[in-house]
Amino acid sequence: MLLCLVAGLILDAVAWTLVAGLTLYLFWILRQMFRFHHWLRTRPNDPPPEAKGVWGEIFDSIYHMQRRDSRMRARLQAVIDRIQASTAALSDAVVMIDPDGHLEWWNHAAEQLLGLRAPDDSGQHVTNLIRDPRFVAYFDQDSYKEPLDIPSPIDINSWLQYAITRYGRGDRLMVVRDVTRMHNLEQMRKDFVANVSHELRTPLTVVVGYLETLLDAEDSINPRWKRALQQMQQQARRMQTLLNDLLLLARLETSDTVDDEKPVAVDLLLLGIRQDAQALSAERNHHISLEASSQLRLRGIEGELRSAFSNLVFNAVKYTPDEGEIQIRWWQDERGAHLSVSDNGVGIAPQHINRLTERFYRVDSSRNSSTGGTGLGLAIVKHVLLRHDGKLEITSTPGKGSTFTCHFPSGRIV
């Protein structure tokens, strides 16, 4: 443009020279734009064309951006390749599911454990491929705090454990592992405990019967043997209680479904339990209060519920100091039905609370021997609640007392 202006001054035709210069400059810009457009349409992955001036700087900046983007994509691809290689090496199935429940991606183990086929099953809804009603109910729920163990969809002799985690904007990551060996070992343990308990029950009944017969004949017993026979009878009865609890636990564990359910008048049930607890307290003079809604009934098996509720109340009597306060409440709110048993006893330290429902777990090894407990009461409570779609909540403050609350969903209310 400067050369055109100088030439115009020399030739005394400045206006026409400027017009010509602007026309040439505009032509040059249009040509560069055409080259840029042609490059974008035909070879966007190649380096941009070379040029001088402003367009040269633009093309150089684009080239440097390409180089940075290429390096970044290479790093991201390396990370993706490592993730895919690591998940492919896993023995556990990993499945990515979109917010609508459709399959997006899975590793090789998912094809072996779940029978998924690529690419045919891509985009299919997960419940169309895993049709077990228990999995469908598990997948549709809002929270996945606990994993689900059910038979494999391709081999009924294998057991799989499903664990789902939410991430991103509603996406779900499902990890599936083969737990057949653990399931078989657990089943062997249950069968062993049930069979041994059943086999011991008959001889123990005979022993208890003869001890009662001997103690009934007080006059003919040597005084030195009387105390020994009484202690033998006491321990034999404790063994009977333990065997009965083991057999009840075995029965609760062998079936996940509740049969013969009917509406249970929980208020009347608790009234009877309160009377038994008062008799158990005897001279210890516990004050046991009951607040129960007479209109609130629960669908379930009365015998199992009585066993669970009585365990909670009797534990409160055993572990609450003399003349202590025990409160039993049965009420309903928008979340469902609830039973709570509160006491002002010694309380439980926080590190023990999560393990209280384990079999034979003892906060203090001396407590069960002094109270005659079997260490199975809360395990029975846990399994009864599981069979009735309920859960147990335990809160306790050392030195102030404990509260055991059973929560039942609204669907259980009759």
C-alpha positions in Angstrom: 0.0 0.0 0.0 2.9 2.4 0.8 4.5 1.6 -2.6 1.2 2.3 -4.4 0.9 5.6 -2.6 4.4 6.7 -3.6 3.8 5.7 -7.2 0.5 7.7 -7.1 2.3 10.8 -6.0 4.9 10.4 -8.7 2.3 9.8 -11.4 -0.1 12.4 -9.9 -2.9 9.8 -9.6 -3.2 9.1 -5.9 -6.9 8.1 -5.9 -6.6 5.5 -8.6 -3.4 4.2 -7.2 -5.1 3.6 -3.8 -8.0 1.9 -5.4 -5.7 -0.4 -7.3 -3.7 -1.1 -4.1 -6.7 -1.8 -2.0 -8.0 -4.1 -4.8 -4.7 -6.1 -4.8 -4.7 -6.2 -1.0 -8.3 -7.5 -0.9 -7.5 -10.0 -3.6 -4.5 -11.2 -1.5 -6.7 -11.5 1.6 -9.4 -13.4 -0.2 -6.7 -15.8 -1.6 -5.4 -16.5 1.8 -8.9 -17.1 3.1 -9.6 -19.4 0.2 -6.4 -21.3 1.0 -7.4 -21.5 4.7 -10.9 -22.7 3.8 -9.5 -25.3 1.4 -7.1 -26.5 4.1 -9.9 -26.8 6.7 -12.1 -28.8 4.3 -9.5 -31.2 2.8 -6.5 -31.5 5.1 -7.3 -30.2 8.6 -4.9 -32.8 10.2 -2.0 -31.6 8.1 0.1 -28.5 8.9 -1.6 -25.3 7.7 -0.3 -23.6 4.5 2.6 -21.2 4.6 2.1 -17.5 4.2 3.7 -14.1 5.0 2.5 -11.2 7.0 -0.5 -11.4 9.3 -1.8 -14.6 7.7 1.6 -16.2 8.2 1.4 -15.5 12.0 -2.2 -16.9 12.0 -1.1 -20.1 10.3 1.9 -20.4 12.6 -0.3 -20.0 15.7 -2.7 -22.7 14.3 0.3 -25.0 13.7 1.6 -24.6 17.3 -2.0 -25.2 18.6 -2.0 -28.4 16.5 1.2 -29.6 18.0 0.0 -29.0 21.6 -3.3 -30.6 20.8 -1.6 -33.6 19.2 0.7 -34.1 22.3 -2.3 -33.8 24.6 -4.3 -36.3 22.6 -1.4 -38.7 22.6 -1.1 -38.5 26.4 -4.9 -39.0 26.9 -4.9 -41.9 24.5 -2.0 -43.5 26.4 -4.0 -43.1 29.6 -7.1 -44.6 28.0 -5.0 -47.5 26.6 -3.6 -48.2 30.0 -7.0 -48.1 31.6 -8.4 -50.5 29.0 -5.5 -52.8 29.3 -5.7 -52.9 33.1 -9.5 -53.5 33.1 -9.1 -56.2 30.4 -6.7 -57.9 32.8 -9.1 -57.9 35.7 -10.9 -61.1 36.6 -13.9 -59.0 37.8 -16.4 -57.8 35.2 -16.5 -54.0 34.8 -19.5 -52.5 33.0 -20.2 -48.8 32.3 -23.9 -47.9 32.2 -25.3 -44.5 31.1 -28.0 -42.6 33.1 -30.8 -44.4 31.2 -29.5 -47.8 32.1 -28.0 -48.7 28.7 -24.7 -50.5 28.3 -21.8 -48.3 27.1 -18.7 -50.3 27.6 -17.5 -53.5 29.3 -14.3 -55.5 29.7 -13.6 -59.1 28.6 -14.5 -60.5 32.0 -18.0 -59.2 31.6 -18.4 -61.3 28.5 -17.4 -64.4 30.4 -19.3 -63.8 33.6 -22.4 -62.1 32.2 -22.5 -63.4 28.6 -22.3 -60.0 27.1 -21.5 -59.8 23.4 -19.8 -57.0 21.6 -21.0 -55.1 19.7 -24.5 -56.6 19.6 -25.3 -55.8 23.3 -24.0 -52.2 23.2 -26.8 -49.8 23.9 -29.1 -52.5 25.3 -30.7 -51.9 28.7 -28.9 -53.8 31.4 -32.2 -55.3 32.8 -32.9 -56.8 29.3 -29.7 -58.9 29.6 -29.8 -59.6 33.4 -33.5 -60.4 34.0 -33.3 -61.8 37.6 -36.0 -59.9 39.5 -33.6 -59.4 42.5 -31.2 -57.7 40.2 -33.9 -55.5 38.6 -35.0 -54.4 42.1 -31.4 -53.8 43.1 -30.6 -51.8 40.0 -33.7 -49.6 40.3 -33.1 -48.5 43.8 -31.5 -45.2 44.7 -28.7 -46.4 47.0 -26.2 -49.1 46.5 -24.7 -49.4 50.0 -24.7 -53.2 50.0 -23.7 -55.5 47.1 -26.1 -58.1 45.7 -25.3 -61.8 45.6 -27.4 -63.9 43.2 -26.8 -66.9 40.8 -25.1 -66.2 37.5 -27.4 -65.5 34.5 -25.5 -68.0 32.4 -24.7 -70.7 35.0 -27.0 -71.4 37.9 -24.2 -73.2 39.8 -22.2 -70.0 40.0 -22.8 -67.1 42.2 -22.0 -63.5 41.3 -21.7 -60.4 43.5 -22.9 -57.1 41.9 -21.7 -53.8 43.2 -22.8 -50.5 41.6 -21.3 -47.0 42.0 -22.8 -43.8 40.7 -20.4 -41.3 39.0 -20.6 -38.3 36.7 -24.1 -37.1 35.8 -26.1 -40.2 36.7 -23.8 -42.8 35.1 -23.2 -46.1 36.9 -20.2 -48.3 37.1 -21.0 -51.9 37.8 -18.4 -54.4 39.1 -19.3 -58.1 39.1 -17.1 -60.8 40.7 -17.4 -64.5 41.0 -18.1 -65.4 44.7 -19.0 -69.1 44.1 -16.2 -70.4 46.3 -17.2 -68.0 49.2 -20.8 -68.9 48.8 -20.1 -72.6 48.9 -17.9 -72.2 52.0 -20.6 -70.1 53.7 -23.2 -72.8 52.8 -21.0 -75.5 54.2 -20.6 -73.6 57.4 -24.4 -73.1 57.7 -25.0 -76.8 57.0 -22.3 -77.8 59.5 -23.7 -75.6 62.3 -27.3 -76.7 61.6 -26.4 -80.4 61.5 -24.2 -80.4 64.6 -26.7 -78.3 66.5 -29.5 -80.8 65.5 -27.4 -83.8 66.4 -26.4 -82.4 69.8 -30.0 -81.5 70.7 -31.2 -85.0 71.4 -28.4 -86.2 73.7 -28.5 -82.8 75.5 -32.2 -83.2 76.1 -31.5 -86.7 77.6 -28.8 -85.3 79.9 -31.1 -82.4 81.1 -33.9 -84.9 81.7 -31.8 -87.1 83.9 -30.5 -84.2 85.8 -34.0 -82.9 86.5 -35.0 -86.4 87.7 -32.0 -86.6 90.0 -32.7 -83.2 91.4 -36.4 -84.0 92.0 -35.2 -86.8 94.3 -33.6 -84.3 96.7 -34.0 -86.5 99.8 -31.9 -89.3 98.3 -29.1 -87.2 97.0 -25.8 -86.8 98.9 -25.6 -83.1 99.9 -22.1 -83.0 98.4 -23.6 -83.8 94.9 -26.5 -81.5 95.0 -24.6 -78.3 94.2 -22.7 -80.1 91.4 -25.9 -81.4 89.9 -27.5 -77.9 90.1 -24.5 -76.4 88.2 -24.6 -79.1 85.6 -28.3 -78.4 85.1 -27.6 -74.7 84.8 -24.9 -75.2 82.2 -26.9 -77.8 80.3 -29.8 -75.4 80.0 -27.5 -72.7 78.8 -26.2 -75.2 76.1 -29.8 -75.8 75.1 -30.4 -72.1 74.7 -27.3 -71.8 72.6 -28.4 -74.8 70.4 -31.9 -73.3 70.0 -30.4 -70.0 68.9 -28.0 -71.7 66.4 -30.9 -73.7 64.9 -33.0 -70.6 64.6 -30.2 -68.7 62.9 -29.7 -71.6 60.5 -33.3 -71.6 59.7 -33.4 -67.9 59.1 -30.3 -68.1 56.8 -31.5 -71.0 54.7 -34.4 -69.0 53.3 -34.4 -65.5 52.0 -38.1 -65.3 51.6 -40.8 -65.0 54.2 -43.7 -67.4 53.9 -47.0 -67.5 55.7 -47.0 -63.8 56.4 -49.9 -62.2 58.1 -50.8 -58.9 59.9 -49.1 -58.9 63.3 -50.5 -56.8 66.2 -47.2 -55.6 67.4 -48.7 -53.7 70.4 -50.0 -56.9 71.9 -46.8 -58.7 71.1 -44.8 -56.0 72.9 -47.2 -56.1 75.8 -46.4 -59.8 76.3 -42.6 -59.2 75.9 -42.8 -56.4 78.5 -44.4 -58.8 81.0 -41.7 -61.4 80.4 -39.0 -58.7 80.8 -40.5 -57.6 84.1 -40.4 -61.1 85.3 -36.8 -61.5 84.2 -35.9 -58.3 86.0 -37.5 -59.6 89.2 -35.8 -58.1 92.3 -33.6 -55.8 90.1 -36.6 -53.5 89.9 -36.2 -52.1 86.4 -38.8 -49.6 85.3 -40.0 -50.8 81.8 -42.3 -48.5 80.0 -44.2 -49.3 76.8 -45.7 -46.8 74.2 -47.2 -48.6 71.3 -49.8 -47.6 68.7 -52.7 -50.1 68.7 -53.7 -49.2 65.1 -50.3 -50.0 63.7 -49.9 -53.6 62.4 -46.9 -55.1 60.6 -47.0 -57.8 57.9 -44.7 -60.6 58.8 -44.2 -63.8 60.8 -45.2 -63.3 64.4 -42.8 -65.9 65.9 -39.7 -64.4 64.2 -40.7 -60.8 65.2 -41.3 -62.0 68.8 -37.8 -63.5 68.8 -36.2 -60.3 67.5 -38.0 -57.9 69.7 -37.7 -60.0 72.8 -33.9 -60.3 72.3 -33.6 -56.5 72.2 -35.8 -56.0 75.3 -34.1 -58.9 77.3 -30.7 -57.5 76.4 -31.7 -54.2 77.8 -32.8 -55.9 81.1 -29.6 -57.9 81.3 -27.2 -55.0 80.7 -29.0 -52.2 82.5 -28.1 -51.6 86.2 -30.6 -52.3 88.9 -33.6 -49.9 89.0 -32.6 -48.6 85.6 -35.0 -47.2 83.0 -36.0 -49.1 79.8 -38.3 -47.6 77.2 -40.1 -49.5 74.4 -41.7 -47.5 71.6 -43.6 -48.6 68.5 -44.7 -45.8 66.1 -45.1 -44.8 62.5 -44.0 -41.8 60.5 -43.6 -40.9 56.8 -40.6 -43.3 56.4 -42.4 -46.4 57.8 -42.8 -48.2 61.1 -40.3 -48.2 63.9 -39.5 -50.0 67.1 -37.0 -48.6 69.6 -35.7 -50.1 72.9 -33.8 -47.5 75.0 -32.0 -47.9 78.3 -29.9 -45.8 80.6 -27.2 -48.5 81.1 -23.5 -48.4 80.8 -23.6 -47.8 77.0 -21.3 -49.2 74.3 -18.1 -47.7 72.9 -18.2 -46.6 69.3 -15.6 -49.1 68.0 -17.9 -52.0 69.0 -21.2 -50.9 67.5 -20.6 -52.0 63.9 -19.7 -55.6 65.1 -22.5 -56.1 67.6 -24.6 -58.2 65.1 -21.7 -60.6 64.5 -22.1 -64.1 65.9 -20.6 -64.5 69.4 -19.1 -61.0 69.3 -18.6 -59.8 72.9 -18.0 -56.2 74.0 -16.7 -57.6 77.2 -15.9 -61.3 77.5 -17.2 -61.4 81.0 -20.6 -60.0 80.2 -22.1 -63.1 78.5 -20.9 -65.5 81.2 -22.4 -63.3 83.9 -25.8 -62.8 82.1 -26.1 -66.2 80.5 -26.3 -64.8 77.0 -25.3 -66.9 73.9 -23.8 -64.0 71.9 -26.3 -64.7 69.1 -29.2 -62.5 70.1 -28.4 -59.5 67.8 -27.4 -61.8 65.0 -30.9 -63.2 65.2 -32.4 -59.7 65.2 -30.4 -58.8 62.1 -31.5 -61.8 60.1 -35.2 -61.4 61.2 -35.1 -57.8 60.1 -33.5 -58.7 56.7 -36.3 -61.2 56.1 -38.8 -58.5 56.8 -37.1 -55.8 54.7 -36.0 -53.9 57.8 -32.8 -52.7 59.2 -31.3 -52.2 62.7 -29.9 -48.9 63.9 -27.7 -48.7 67.0 -26.9 -45.5 68.9 -25.0 -45.5 72.2 -23.2 -43.2 74.5 -20.8 -44.8 77.1 -22.1 -44.0 80.6 -25.5 -42.8 79.4 -27.2 -45.7 77.7 -28.1 -47.2 74.3 -31.0 -47.2 71.8 -31.7 -50.1 69.4 -34.1 -49.1 66.6 -35.8 -51.4 64.1 -36.9 -49.6 60.9 -39.5 -51.2 58.6 -40.6 -49.7 55.2 -44.1 -48.4 54.6 -44.8 -51.4 52.4 -44.8 -53.6 55.5 -47.5 -51.7 57.3 -50.9 -53.2 57.1 
